[in-house]
Amino acid sequence: QVQLQESGPGLVKPSQTLSLTCTVSGGSITTNYHFWSWIRQPPGKGLEWMGNIAYSGSTDYSPSLKSRTSISRDTSKNQFTLQLSSVTPEDTAVYYCASLSGYWGQGTQVTVSS
């Protein structure tokens, strides 16, 4: 069974870059036709898709976040990483990594505050 686990700092200062890593076990991020996503949920709001990285390494981003978002991967570690630059308190949320096949990590709370 595929399992995903987010890791990274829980507190980030405004204007800094938020960086989170998703470690995948039980499956390979390079498996054909598999896509891996970052999704977030701000307090009191719905889920927001941030972007994908495909099995091929190609990426796709939400238009509203594209200018600040980068998703990359380390195939040797079976991990993919989210970087969100120039964060503000509005980026405070629970961040999830997920596979489009339906597996999700448990989520990690990130707070943007000085």
C-alpha positions in Angstrom: 0.0 0.0 0.0 1.2 3.4 -0.9 2.0 5.7 2.0 2.9 9.4 1.9 4.4 11.5 4.7 4.9 15.2 4.8 7.9 16.8 6.6 9.2 20.3 7.1 9.1 23.3 9.4 5.8 24.1 11.1 6.6 27.8 11.4 7.9 30.1 8.6 8.5 33.9 8.8 6.7 36.2 6.3 8.7 36.8 3.1 10.6 33.5 3.5 10.3 30.4 1.4 8.2 27.5 2.7 9.7 24.1 1.9 8.0 20.8 2.5 9.0 17.2 1.5 6.8 14.3 0.8 8.3 10.9 1.3 6.6 8.1 -0.6 6.7 4.4 0.4 5.1 1.3 -1.1 5.3 2.7 -4.6 7.6 4.6 -6.9 7.1 8.3 -7.9 8.4 7.3 -11.3 5.7 4.7 -12.0 4.1 5.3 -15.3 1.1 7.6 -15.3 1.3 8.4 -11.6 0.9 12.0 -10.6 1.8 13.5 -7.2 0.2 16.6 -5.8 0.5 19.3 -3.1 -2.8 20.5 -1.7 -3.5 22.8 1.2 -6.4 23.8 3.4 -6.3 27.2 5.1 -8.2 27.5 8.4 -11.9 27.6 7.9 -11.6 27.2 4.1 -11.7 24.4 1.5 -9.0 22.4 -0.1 -6.8 24.2 -2.6 -4.8 22.3 -5.2 -1.3 23.8 -5.6 0.3 21.7 -8.2 1.5 18.3 -9.5 4.6 16.6 -10.5 4.2 13.7 -12.9 6.0 10.4 -13.2 8.0 11.9 -16.0 9.1 14.9 -13.8 6.9 17.4 -15.6 5.0 19.9 -13.4 1.7 21.7 -13.5 0.7 24.5 -11.1 -2.3 26.4 -10.0 -2.5 29.6 -11.9 -3.1 31.6 -8.8 0.1 30.2 -7.2 2.3 29.6 -10.2 4.6 32.6 -9.7 5.5 31.5 -6.2 5.4 27.7 -6.4 8.0 25.1 -7.4 7.7 21.3 -7.2 10.7 19.1 -7.6 11.7 15.5 -6.9 14.5 13.3 -5.8 14.0 9.9 -7.4 16.8 8.3 -5.4 14.9 9.1 -2.2 11.4 8.6 -3.7 10.5 12.1 -2.5 9.0 15.2 -4.0 9.3 18.7 -2.6 7.2 21.8 -2.5 8.7 25.3 -2.3 6.4 28.3 -1.9 8.2 31.7 -1.9 7.4 35.0 -0.4 4.9 33.6 2.0 2.4 35.7 3.9 0.1 34.8 6.9 -2.5 33.9 4.2 -0.3 30.9 3.4 -1.0 29.5 6.8 -2.6 26.1 6.2 -2.5 22.4 6.6 -0.4 21.1 3.7 -1.0 17.7 2.2 0.8 15.6 -0.3 -1.2 13.1 -2.3 -1.3 10.8 -5.2 -3.9 11.3 -7.9 -4.6 7.6 -7.4 -6.1 8.5 -4.1 -3.5 8.2 -1.4 -2.9 11.1 1.0 -0.5 12.0 3.7 -1.7 12.9 7.1 -1.0 16.6 6.5 1.3 19.0 8.2 0.4 22.4 9.8 2.4 25.3 8.5 2.0 28.7 10.2 3.4 31.9 8.7 4.1 34.4 11.4 6.9 36.6 12.7 
